[in-house]
Amino acid sequence: MKTKLICLLAVLTIISSFFVSCTKDNPTGVQYLDTANFKYPFNIGSTWSYTRVQSVENIRPDSIINQFNMYPFNSTGTITITHDTTINGIQVRCFIDNYTHDTTTWQNRTYFANYDSGLVCYGYKASGGGASFPFSPSPNIKFLYNGNVYNRIEEIFISYGINSNPRFVSSDSLYLENPPVNCLKYPILIGMEWFFKRIDYDLYLHKKYLGYENISVNNNIITCVKTERKWFGINSEMYFYDYHSKYGQMKRDYYIKNIIATNEFGDTLGFFDARDIVNVSSYNIVDP
């Protein structure tokens, strides 16, 4: 019995040494999310560079495929935490998003406060970049979704994206979130769900922490919490997911099904699905 016990301990020691050796040989490893002490990175000077791809798929019938020849749209951007300011007497921190498509760059500003209870958005200035493009895919095709007509697919994502009613915000105006928006809740608890924001009188969203996924960023495997945006008051198929880590948001994946393509007279031409994916390509988090 004693001999068997010694052999078992020897085997466990070898297995343990193997895993430790593998960890040391892996220069990137896995970056786990500390759910107990997690707070979104909030130090001035921190940056995130990203790529963005907007695409269409499942186009039907095939006869309208030529209306989408300009897709996918590929673009890049960098978000930087730049300075402190105040909104209605509340100290907030400014996140500037410089977004580039082809040779044109837009700039958006979003204002957050980071409390012990969560990350809160108080307002933003939107220039149209980072969420939409200043041209229409076709002068003779429009898009119908949830009873509203859009000139660009990007407008649909804008309408249901992070900002409320951004179609009515000009680049030189500050839009205040009223009430302020709880973007993240601390501590992170899988299954937690909370009221996120109201888009219209009978259209609103919740957020929910679904679970953890590993995201590859610049050869590093980073553990993220997958957060779902849950829609209420709308009978549509929209699947919006955000991925947050201790290094900030690493990915965004938004998908909308069964958008209607119409002509300039409102006649239905066909249907398609649209996807908007943002991936962080590099980041620099400034230590406190």
C-alpha positions as CSV (number, residue, x, y, z in Angstrom):
1,M,0.0,0.0,0.0
2,K,2.8,2.4,0.9
3,T,4.6,1.6,-2.4
4,K,1.4,2.3,-4.3
5,L,1.0,5.6,-2.5
6,I,4.5,6.6,-3.3
7,C,4.0,5.8,-7.0
8,L,0.8,7.8,-7.1
9,L,2.5,10.8,-5.6
10,A,5.3,10.5,-8.1
11,V,2.9,10.4,-11.0
12,L,1.0,13.5,-9.7
13,T,4.3,15.3,-9.2
14,I,5.2,14.6,-12.9
15,I,1.8,15.7,-14.1
16,S,2.0,18.9,-12.1
17,S,5.5,19.6,-13.4
18,F,4.3,19.1,-16.9
19,F,1.5,21.7,-16.7
20,V,3.8,24.2,-15.0
21,S,6.4,23.7,-17.7
22,C,3.7,24.2,-20.4
23,T,2.6,27.4,-18.8
24,K,6.2,28.8,-18.7
25,D,6.8,27.7,-22.3
26,N,3.7,29.7,-23.4
27,P,4.8,33.3,-23.6
28,T,1.2,34.6,-24.0
29,G,-0.8,32.3,-21.7
30,V,-4.4,33.1,-20.7
31,Q,-5.4,36.4,-19.1
32,Y,-8.2,35.6,-16.7
33,L,-10.9,38.1,-15.7
34,D,-10.8,39.0,-12.0
35,T,-14.6,39.1,-11.4
36,A,-14.3,40.1,-7.7
37,N,-12.2,43.3,-8.3
38,F,-13.0,44.0,-11.9
39,K,-13.4,47.6,-13.0
40,Y,-13.2,48.9,-16.5
41,P,-9.8,50.4,-17.3
42,F,-10.2,54.1,-16.7
43,N,-6.8,55.8,-16.6
44,I,-6.0,58.8,-18.9
45,G,-3.8,57.8,-21.8
46,S,-5.1,54.3,-22.2
47,T,-5.8,53.4,-25.8
48,W,-7.5,50.7,-27.9
49,S,-7.0,50.3,-31.7
50,Y,-9.6,48.3,-33.6
51,T,-10.8,47.0,-36.9
52,R,-14.4,47.1,-38.1
53,V,-16.1,45.0,-40.7
54,Q,-19.7,45.7,-41.8
55,S,-21.1,43.0,-44.1
56,V,-24.3,41.6,-45.5
57,E,-25.2,38.0,-46.0
58,N,-28.1,35.6,-46.8
59,I,-29.3,37.9,-49.6
60,R,-32.5,36.7,-51.2
61,P,-33.4,36.6,-54.0
62,D,-30.1,36.4,-55.9
63,S,-31.3,39.0,-58.3
64,I,-30.6,41.8,-55.8
65,I,-27.1,40.7,-54.9
66,N,-25.6,43.4,-57.2
67,Q,-27.2,46.1,-55.0
68,F,-24.6,45.1,-52.3
69,N,-21.4,45.1,-54.3
70,M,-19.9,47.7,-52.0
71,Y,-19.9,45.4,-49.0
72,P,-18.1,44.5,-46.9
73,F,-17.0,47.9,-45.5
74,N,-13.6,47.7,-43.7
75,S,-12.4,50.5,-41.4
76,T,-10.2,51.2,-38.5
77,G,-10.2,53.3,-35.4
78,T,-8.5,54.2,-32.1
79,I,-10.2,55.0,-28.8
80,T,-8.2,57.1,-26.2
81,I,-9.1,58.2,-22.7
82,T,-8.0,61.8,-22.9
83,H,-9.2,64.0,-19.9
84,D,-11.7,64.8,-17.1
85,T,-14.5,67.2,-17.5
86,T,-17.9,67.8,-15.9
87,I,-21.5,67.2,-17.1
88,N,-24.2,68.8,-14.9
89,G,-21.7,69.1,-12.1
90,I,-20.7,65.4,-12.3
91,Q,-17.1,64.6,-13.0
92,V,-16.7,62.3,-16.1
93,R,-13.9,61.1,-18.2
94,C,-13.8,61.6,-22.0
95,F,-13.2,58.7,-24.4
96,I,-12.3,60.0,-27.9
97,D,-12.9,57.6,-30.9
98,N,-11.0,58.5,-34.0
99,Y,-12.5,56.4,-36.8
100,T,-11.2,56.1,-40.4
101,H,-12.7,54.7,-43.6
102,D,-10.7,55.1,-46.8
103,T,-9.1,58.6,-46.3
104,T,-11.8,60.2,-44.2
105,T,-11.6,60.4,-40.4
106,W,-14.4,61.1,-37.9
107,Q,-14.2,61.8,-34.2
108,N,-16.7,60.8,-31.5
109,R,-16.6,61.6,-27.8
110,T,-18.3,59.6,-25.1
111,Y,-18.3,60.6,-21.4
112,F,-18.2,58.0,-18.6
113,A,-18.0,57.7,-14.8
114,N,-16.6,54.6,-13.2
115,Y,-18.2,53.8,-9.8
116,D,-17.9,50.9,-7.5
117,S,-21.3,49.7,-8.8
118,G,-20.5,50.0,-12.5
119,L,-19.5,52.0,-15.6
120,V,-22.0,54.7,-16.4
121,C,-22.4,56.7,-19.6
122,Y,-23.6,60.3,-19.2
123,G,-23.5,61.6,-22.8
124,Y,-21.7,61.8,-26.1
125,K,-20.9,63.9,-29.2
126,A,-21.3,61.9,-32.4
127,S,-19.9,63.0,-35.7
128,G,-21.3,60.1,-37.7
129,G,-18.0,58.3,-37.9
130,G,-17.5,55.0,-36.0
131,A,-21.1,54.1,-36.5
132,S,-22.1,55.3,-40.0
133,F,-20.8,56.4,-43.3
134,P,-21.5,59.7,-45.2
135,F,-22.9,58.0,-48.3
136,S,-25.7,55.7,-49.4
137,P,-24.9,52.3,-50.9
138,S,-27.4,52.9,-53.8
139,P,-29.6,55.9,-54.7
140,N,-32.4,53.6,-55.7
141,I,-32.5,51.1,-52.8
142,K,-33.7,51.7,-49.2
143,F,-34.0,49.4,-46.2
144,L,-37.1,48.7,-44.1
145,Y,-36.7,47.4,-40.6
146,N,-39.1,47.4,-37.7
147,G,-41.4,49.8,-39.6
148,N,-38.7,52.4,-40.3
149,V,-37.1,53.3,-43.6
150,Y,-33.3,53.8,-43.8
151,N,-31.1,55.0,-46.6
152,R,-28.0,53.1,-45.3
153,I,-27.6,49.8,-43.5
154,E,-25.3,51.6,-41.1
155,E,-28.3,53.7,-40.0
156,I,-30.0,50.6,-38.7
157,F,-27.0,49.7,-36.5
158,I,-26.9,53.4,-35.3
159,S,-30.5,53.3,-34.3
160,Y,-30.1,50.2,-32.2
161,G,-26.5,50.7,-31.1
162,I,-24.9,52.2,-28.0
163,N,-26.3,55.7,-28.5
164,S,-30.0,56.7,-28.2
165,N,-31.5,58.4,-31.3
166,P,-28.1,59.5,-32.8
167,R,-29.8,60.4,-36.0
168,F,-30.9,63.5,-34.3
169,V,-27.5,64.5,-33.0
170,S,-25.2,66.9,-34.8
171,S,-21.5,66.7,-34.6
172,D,-21.2,70.0,-32.6
173,S,-23.9,69.1,-30.0
174,L,-23.7,67.2,-26.7
175,Y,-26.4,64.5,-26.3
176,L,-27.1,63.7,-22.7
177,E,-28.2,60.3,-21.6
178,N,-31.3,60.8,-19.5
179,P,-31.2,58.9,-17.3
180,P,-27.5,58.0,-17.4
181,V,-26.8,54.5,-18.9
182,N,-25.5,51.6,-16.8
183,C,-23.1,50.1,-19.3
184,L,-21.5,47.6,-16.9
185,K,-22.4,46.3,-13.5
186,Y,-19.9,45.4,-10.8
187,P,-19.1,42.8,-9.6
188,I,-19.5,40.6,-12.7
189,L,-21.9,37.7,-11.9
190,I,-22.8,35.3,-14.7
191,G,-26.6,35.4,-15.1
192,M,-26.9,39.0,-13.8
193,E,-29.4,41.1,-15.8
194,W,-30.2,44.8,-15.5
195,F,-32.1,47.6,-17.3
196,F,-29.8,49.2,-19.8
197,K,-31.7,52.0,-21.6
198,R,-34.9,53.0,-23.3
199,I,-34.8,53.8,-27.0
200,D,-38.4,54.7,-27.4
201,Y,-41.6,54.8,-25.3
202,D,-42.2,51.0,-25.7
203,L,-38.7,49.9,-26.9
204,Y,-36.0,49.3,-24.3
205,L,-33.1,47.0,-23.5
206,H,-31.7,44.9,-20.7
207,K,-28.1,43.7,-20.5
208,K,-27.1,40.2,-19.3
209,Y,-23.8,38.5,-18.5
210,L,-23.9,35.2,-20.3
211,G,-20.6,33.6,-19.6
212,Y,-16.8,33.7,-20.4
213,E,-15.1,33.4,-23.8
214,N,-11.4,33.6,-24.8
215,I,-10.6,36.2,-27.4
216,S,-7.3,36.3,-29.3
217,V,-5.8,39.9,-29.4
218,N,-2.3,40.3,-30.9
219,N,-1.4,36.7,-30.0
220,N,-2.7,37.0,-26.5
221,I,-5.6,34.9,-25.3
222,I,-7.8,37.2,-23.1
223,T,-10.7,35.9,-21.1
224,C,-13.8,38.1,-21.6
225,V,-17.3,38.2,-20.2
226,K,-19.9,37.9,-23.0
227,T,-22.7,40.5,-22.5
228,E,-26.0,40.2,-24.3
229,R,-28.3,43.1,-25.2
230,K,-31.8,41.9,-24.8
231,W,-34.6,43.8,-26.6
232,F,-38.1,44.3,-25.3
233,G,-41.0,45.9,-27.2
234,I,-39.8,44.7,-30.6
235,N,-40.6,41.6,-32.6
236,S,-37.3,41.4,-34.5
237,E,-34.3,39.1,-34.7
238,M,-31.3,41.1,-33.4
239,Y,-28.4,39.5,-31.7
240,F,-26.0,42.0,-30.1
241,Y,-23.0,40.8,-28.0
242,D,-20.2,42.8,-26.3
243,Y,-17.0,41.2,-24.9
244,H,-15.3,42.9,-21.9
245,S,-12.0,42.0,-20.2
246,K,-9.8,43.6,-17.5
247,Y,-8.1,45.3,-20.5
248,G,-11.3,46.9,-21.7
249,Q,-13.8,45.9,-24.4
250,M,-12.1,43.5,-26.9
251,K,-14.9,42.7,-29.3
252,R,-18.4,43.7,-30.5
253,D,-20.6,41.4,-32.6
254,Y,-24.0,42.7,-33.8
255,Y,-26.2,40.7,-36.1
256,I,-29.6,41.7,-37.6
257,K,-31.8,39.2,-39.5
258,N,-34.5,39.7,-42.2
259,I,-34.0,43.4,-43.2
260,I,-36.2,44.3,-46.1
261,A,-34.7,45.9,-49.2
262,T,-37.1,48.3,-51.1
263,N,-36.9,50.5,-54.1
264,E,-37.5,54.3,-54.0
265,F,-41.3,53.7,-54.2
266,G,-41.3,51.4,-51.2
267,D,-41.9,48.2,-53.1
268,T,-40.2,45.2,-51.6
269,L,-37.2,43.9,-53.6
270,G,-36.0,41.2,-51.2
271,F,-34.4,40.4,-47.8
272,F,-30.9,40.1,-46.3
273,D,-29.1,39.9,-42.9
274,A,-26.4,42.4,-41.7
275,R,-23.4,42.0,-39.4
276,D,-21.2,44.6,-37.7
277,I,-18.1,43.2,-36.0
278,V,-15.4,45.3,-34.2
279,N,-12.2,43.6,-33.0
280,V,-9.5,45.2,-30.9
281,S,-6.2,44.7,-32.6
282,S,-3.9,46.3,-30.0
283,Y,-4.2,48.2,-26.7
284,N,-2.1,50.1,-24.1
285,I,-3.5,50.3,-20.6
286,V,-1.9,53.0,-18.4
287,D,-1.3,51.8,-14.8
288,P,-2.9,53.8,-12.0
